[in-house]
Amino acid sequence: MGWEAWLTVAVVVGVLGTLILTRMAADMVFLGGLTILLLAGVLDPSEAFRGLANQGLITVAVLYVVVSGLQETGGIHWVVQRLLGRPRSLAHAQVKLMTPVAFMSAFLNNTPVVAMLIPAVNEWARKFGLSNSKLMIPLSYAAILGGTCTLIGTSTNLVVNGLVTERTGEGMRMFDLAWVGVPVAVVGLAFILLTTRWLLPERQPAMSRMSDPREYSVEMLVDTDGPLVGKSIESAGLRHLSGMFLAEIDRNGSVLPAVSPREKLQSGDRLVFVGVVESVVELQKIRGLTPATEQVFKLEGLRSQRIMIEAVVSGSCPVVGKTIRDGRFRSRYNAVVIAVARNGERLGGKIGDIVIQPGDTLLLEARQSFVDQQRNSRDFFLVSQVEDSSPPRHERAPLAIGLLGVMVVTAGFGWLSMLEAALLAAAGMLVTGCCTVETARRNIDWSVLLVIAAAFGLGAAMDQTGVALATAQTVMGFVGDAPLLNLAAIYLLTAGFTAVITNNAAALLMFPIAFAVSSDLGVSVMPFVVAIMLAASASFATPIGYQTNLMVYGPGGYHFSDFLRLGLPLNLVTALVAILVIPLVWGF
């Protein structure tokens, strides 16, 4: 090998070492490595950034827009609410959770699926007295396993398929992976159900040990002819809300305190809840409930374009000493007070009748411009936006789910390519108002796309300088000429890389090596390609091996060893199934 090859090896090892030993951002590390190769002349600009034009990368970016539409309309939450019910036991709860999660993750990027379900599972666990630590890792693992079943289940599948299309001219169809992905998912889910009782300990998340002193009293109205009318408090999911409780119901002027869970909701009921801000945000997203104050409907613009804001009232605020109504708060600030927190004291009466005092924390509904205008105002000590607080567009949820169905059907039957189907669905989300252009841009994870693009460049350097060929010959030197053993070696090497770096990067670094191995053996590359897809996607052994594992790490209160205890055996079980099934479907 020439100096270019040795420099490439040094850069790749340096990138991997930096990611393992430091907390530097993965996109910056990969771009740094690519820059060194570009400046040294190992790659020219067209080769270094060829990944930006890859179909797989573009499809991943477009799918973020599709998922954005489902998030903005509450589509995923709408589906989950109908699938999760009262569990009979822990095992039953895990089945009810993992089955729909795995199914949804087969057709949606699993990262946003898990992100949306974490608060729902928190609430569900508290409601039925279940341990979060017994549900959060199964949630992540089910999403990962579901993602192995279709071409769009994970970004890794799309990216590797893009490389195959470039090399061979033929890519995989949407459900081709199901032949191996479904057996892997079924065996993996069964393993989780059978072993979590012993392999997952009881943990208490750190957040559950902290109390929030800002408790708000919030009034919500049951929509006329809405989906909650006629349902009991229990069946409507309004009992034992996480961080919140239903204090009373005001029905036609009569107050019902200590509400029974069997009490049926009626049209126009005024429900009084008491809870922390995160729970108030979730409450605003429940279909069939709207804020009791009519002021929210007098603000300009759509509710979906607004956010929730916490603002602490200063002594110089002109509405101090006046009721919210008399102070004309909405007219003065173009914002509506949803709730008021005051030293943990419960404030009775209607929102408009509350007299504002210095130090009160107001929970407001307003546009982003309120934060920009009032951040340095003398009227408020502190103004902060509540994350992920825009009310969803519930009326468009069926439309968003329909657009997702169109994408799946057109791609699944081969009527459109995966990229074309995703572009069609994304355009539909924007044109029909399921999401806005601003929201879609904000929800695209640019750091993931940069890692993928930069990893393409490193993979190209390994291929052109002969590093991939030399690595392939080394692998073959250890395992011989047997295709099955080489397949196992490629799978395990990819899984090892994925445990310590990002899954997309691991797949892109291994692809040229797998291609070289298949060429030297004189066999089809497809078994090795599928092995890379499965090994890079099905990473369970460490919390850093897959993004969804990191997402549940805190909410589940886990230790690093918890992932090793359950994830390492699961990795080995799924690897065995995949290595045995892949040659039966894609022959050497």
Stockholm file with secondary structure:
# STOCKHOLM 1.0

chainA/1-588         MGWEAWLTVAVVVGVLGTLILTRMAADMVFLGGLTILLLAGVLDPSEAFRGLANQGLITVAVLYVVVSGLQETGGIHWVVQRLLGRPRSLAHAQVKLMTPVAFMSAFLNNTPVVAMLIPAVNEWARKFGLSNSKLMIPLSYAAILGGTCTLIGTSTNLVVNGLVTERTGEGMRMFDLAWVGVPVAVVGLAFILLTTRWLLPERQPAMSRMSDPREYSVEMLVDTDGPLVGKSIESAGLRHLSGMFLAEIDRNGSVLPAVSPREKLQSGDRLVFVGVVESVVELQKIRGLTPATEQVFKLEGLRSQRIMIEAVVSGSCPVVGKTIRDGRFRSRYNAVVIAVARNGERLGGKIGDIVIQPGDTLLLEARQSFVDQQRNSRDFFLVSQVEDSSPPRHERAPLAIGLLGVMVVTAGFGWLSMLEAALLAAAGMLVTGCCTVETARRNIDWSVLLVIAAAFGLGAAMDQTGVALATAQTVMGFVGDAPLLNLAAIYLLTAGFTAVITNNAAALLMFPIAFAVSSDLGVSVMPFVVAIMLAASASFATPIGYQTNLMVYGPGGYHFSDFLRLGLPLNLVTALVAILVIPLVWGF
#=GR chainA/1-588 SS CCHHHHHHHHHHHHHHHHHHHSCCCHHHHHHHHHHHHHHTTSSCHHHHTGGGGCHHHHHHHHHHHHHHHHHHHTHHHHHHHHHCCCCSSHHHHHHHHHHHHHHHHTTSCHHHHHHHHHHHHHHHHHHTTCCGGGTHHHHHHHHHHHHTSSTTSSHHHHHHHHHHHHHHSCCCCTTTTHHHHHHHHHHHHHHHHHHHHHHSCCCCCGGGGCCCSCCEEEEEEECTTCTTTTCBTTTTTCSSCTTEEEEEEEETTEEEESCCTTCBCCTTCEEEEEECHHHHHHHHTSTTEEESCGGGGTSSSCGGGCEEEEEEECTTCTTTTSBTTTTTHHHHHSCEEEEEEBTTBCCCSCGGGCBCCTTCEEEEEECHHHHHHHTTCTTEEEEEECTTCCCCCGGGHHHHHHHHHHHHHHHHTTSSCHHHHHHHHHHHHHHTTSSCHHHHHHHSCHHHHHHHHHHHHHHHHHHHTTHHHHHHHHHHHHHTTCHHHHHHHHHHHHHHHHHHSCHHHHHHHHHHHHHHHHHHHTSCSHHHHHHHHHHHHCCCSSTTSSHHHHHHHTTTTCCHHHHHHHHHHHHHHHHHHHHHHHHHHSCC
#=GC SS_cons         CCHHHHHHHHHHHHHHHHHHHSCCCHHHHHHHHHHHHHHTTSSCHHHHTGGGGCHHHHHHHHHHHHHHHHHHHTHHHHHHHHHCCCCSSHHHHHHHHHHHHHHHHTTSCHHHHHHHHHHHHHHHHHHTTCCGGGTHHHHHHHHHHHHTSSTTSSHHHHHHHHHHHHHHSCCCCTTTTHHHHHHHHHHHHHHHHHHHHHHSCCCCCGGGGCCCSCCEEEEEEECTTCTTTTCBTTTTTCSSCTTEEEEEEEETTEEEESCCTTCBCCTTCEEEEEECHHHHHHHHTSTTEEESCGGGGTSSSCGGGCEEEEEEECTTCTTTTSBTTTTTHHHHHSCEEEEEEBTTBCCCSCGGGCBCCTTCEEEEEECHHHHHHHTTCTTEEEEEECTTCCCCCGGGHHHHHHHHHHHHHHHHTTSSCHHHHHHHHHHHHHHTTSSCHHHHHHHSCHHHHHHHHHHHHHHHHHHHTTHHHHHHHHHHHHHTTCHHHHHHHHHHHHHHHHHHSCHHHHHHHHHHHHHHHHHHHTSCSHHHHHHHHHHHHCCCSSTTSSHHHHHHHTTTTCCHHHHHHHHHHHHHHHHHHHHHHHHHHSCC
//
